């Protein structure tokens, strides 16, 4: 979602401009399967919007209240489609003056997502702490750590996770920017597979049959705790001061004690700020 990109307004009680993002995604392993025969690729469309109001405590500290909302559509697999909305509270403190001073941000989010399939609907929350530092005028580093939890009516769609991310942002001239991020996540992961899977039964995993992917026979859905390493790169072009086109590629490697799950995703989109 977009609150991290919302403008930190100067002044008392000013409303930050609303931000919106439209994007198209392709995912090479939307089933997050460990076996090649179970991997399904698919594309989807996302729309995210966000708004924030910022109140300055002093010249270096501000408090933020905001909202976020989004829609996600999967033309080939409508059962994955969803709509979500949430509230955000945050604070930000700048240690010193000038553009090179480090900034510490604390953010808490509460959100609900309504899935086209009821079992995929969730309510949840997350907390994040982030430290950013501009090394030179054109290069900024960020380090973030997030805790999240989602509760769903479906027996395999609850998720608890913690994730650390290191991000590098480089400004390439007046209009181009490049962002590289590396993340390490520990938490619950959902995967799908064609039955039978006696190895999953023997491992004691909780299994549910779903027909979301329209494969003729239902797939087994199951969740498990795992460690995921993600590497992502994004190239952005500022078409105007308020409008940015971007292209993003991400590679994810998920592993538990016995299996490995690989996923590559591509995205192109447009961000607009008012």
N, C-alpha and C positions, 0 to 999 in steps of 0.2 A: 504494500500500500504506500501512499504518497506522503504521509505526514513528515517523514524525514526530509522531504524536499520542499516543505512549506517554508515560506519566507519568514525569517525572524524579524518582525517589524520593529522599528524604532519608535519610541513614544509610549504613552500610557494608554493601555486598553485599546490599541488599534487592532482592527481585524485584518489578518493576513490575507492576501489574495487567494482565491480558491485555485487549486491545482487539479488537473485532470490528465488521465493517461489512457490512450487507446492502443491496444497491441494485439498482434497475431502471433501465436506460438505453435511450434511443431515440436512434438516430443517423440523420441525414437523408441521409448520403452514405457508407454503410459501404464502398462500393467505392472511395472517394476518387477519383472519376472527374472528368475535366476536361470531359466532354461531358454535357449534360443527359440524353441518351438512355441513358447508361450508369450514371446514379446510381440506387442502390438504397437504400431506407431499411429499417431493421430494428431490433428491440429485443433486449436480452439481459439476463441476470441475473448479478450478481457477488456472491461471498462472500469477504471478506478477513479474516484473523485475524493477530494479531501478539503477541509477548511479548518482554520485555526484562528484563535484570538489570543494575543500575547499581552501580558501585563508586566511591565518592567518594575522590578523591585529596586534596583539601582542601575548604574551605568553598565554593570557587568553581569547582572543576574536577571533572568526573566522566567515567568511562569506561563505555561501554555495550556489552554483547553481547546479541544478540537474534536472533529468527527471524521469518520471515514465510511465510504460505501462503495460497493462494487458489484458487477455482474460478470459471470463467466459462462460462456456458451460453448458446447461441444456438439457440432452438427452431426458427426458420425455416431456419437454415443450420448444422447440427451440425458441419460441418467446421471452423468457426471456434472451437468449444469447446476449452477447455484447463484444465489444472491446473498449479499452479506452487508452488515452495517455495524458500526461500533463507535465507541467514545474513547478519547485519548486525553491523558493528563501528562504533563511533562514539565521539566525545569531545565534550565541551561545556565551555566556559569562560565565566564571567560576569565582566565587567569592572566591578567595583565592587559596592556593596551596594544593596539596595532594589529595588523593582519597575521603576524606570526605567533600570536599568543595562543596557547592551547585552550580548548573548549571541552567542558565536561557536560554531558547531557544525560538525564534520567527520564525514562518514558514508561508509562503504564498504559495498557490497552485492554478494554473489554469489548467483545464482539460476539455476534450471533450470525450463523450462516444457515440459510434455508436451502436444502438440497432438493433437486428434482426427485430423488429417491429419499424417502423420509429417513432411512437409517444413516444417511450421510449428513444430515443436519447436525450442527454442533453449536455449543456455546462454550466460550473459553476466554482466556486472558493471557497476557504476556507482560513481562517486565524486562527492560533493557537498560544497560549502562553503556555509554559510548564516550570515548576520548578521541578528539581529532586535533591534529597539529599540522599547520602549514609549514613545510620545511623551507621552501622558497615560494615566491609569488605564484609560480605555476604548478607547484607540486604539493599535494596535501595527503596525509596519512590518517587513517582511522582505525581504531580498535574497538570492537563492540562485543558484548556478551549478553545473551538473551535466554530467559527461562519462559517456557510456554506450556499451557495445558488446554486440551479440548475434550469436552464430554459429548458423546453422541448416543442416541438410542440404539444404534446398531452395535452388536457385540464385538466387532473388530475395528471400529473406527474411532475409538478413544485414542488420544495421543498425549504423551508427556515427553518433553525434550528440553535440552539445553544446548546452546550453539554459540561458538565463538567465531568471529569474522575479522580478518585483517584486510583492509581496503586501501588501495593506492589510486589517487586521482591525479591525472596529468593534463594540464591545459595545453593543447597543441595549436598555437596561434590564437587568433581572435575568436574563431567559431568552432573549432574542433576540440573534443575532449576524449580522453581514454581512461577507462576505469578497469582495474584488475582487482579481483577479490578472491580470497581463499578462506573457506569455512570448514570447521570441524564440528559435527553435530553428533550428539549421543541421545538416542530416544527411540520411540516407537515408530515403526515403518509398516505400511500396508503393502501386501503383494498379492498377485493373482496367478493361478496356475490351473491347467486342465487336470481333472481327476483321471485316474486315481493317484494319490500321493501318499503311499503307506509310510514313507520316510517322515512326512509331516505329522501323521498320526502318531508314529512312534516317538517323535520328539515332543509330543504333548501340546502342539499348537492348537489354538482355538480356531476352528474352520467353519465357514459359512458359504453356502452356495449363492451366487449372484448371477443374473443374466444381463448385467449392464453392457457387456461387450458384444452381445448378439452373435455368439459363435456357434449356434446350433445347440450346443449343450452348455449348461451353466458352468462357470468357473468357480474354483475354490478361492475365497478371499481369506487371508489370515494376516495376523500382525505379530511382530516380534521386536524386541529391543536390538538395536544395531548401532554401528558407528558409520557415519557418512562423511566422506571428504568431498568437497565441491570446489571446483575452480571455474571462475566465470570472467569473461571479458566483455566490455561494452564500449562501442564507438558511438559518440554522440556528435550531432551537428546542429548548432544553434542557427536555425533559419532566420529568426528574428529574436529580439530580446525576450519575448514571451513564448516562443515556439521552438521546440527541439525535437529533431528526428533522431532515432537511435536504433542500433542493431546489437543484439546480445547473443552470446553463445555460452553454454554452461555444460560442464561435464561432472557427473556425480558417480561416486564409487561407494556403494553400501556393502558392509560386511557384517555377518554375525559369526558365530563359532564355526559354522560349517559351510555357509553359502556366500556367494558374491553376486551383487545386483548392480548392473551398469546402466547408466541412462545419460543420453545427450539431448539437449534441447536448444532450439533456436527461437529468437523472438525479434520482431521488428515493430516499431511503434512510434507514436507521437505524444509528446508531453506539452501541455499548454498551461500557462499561468496567467491569472487575471490580476 
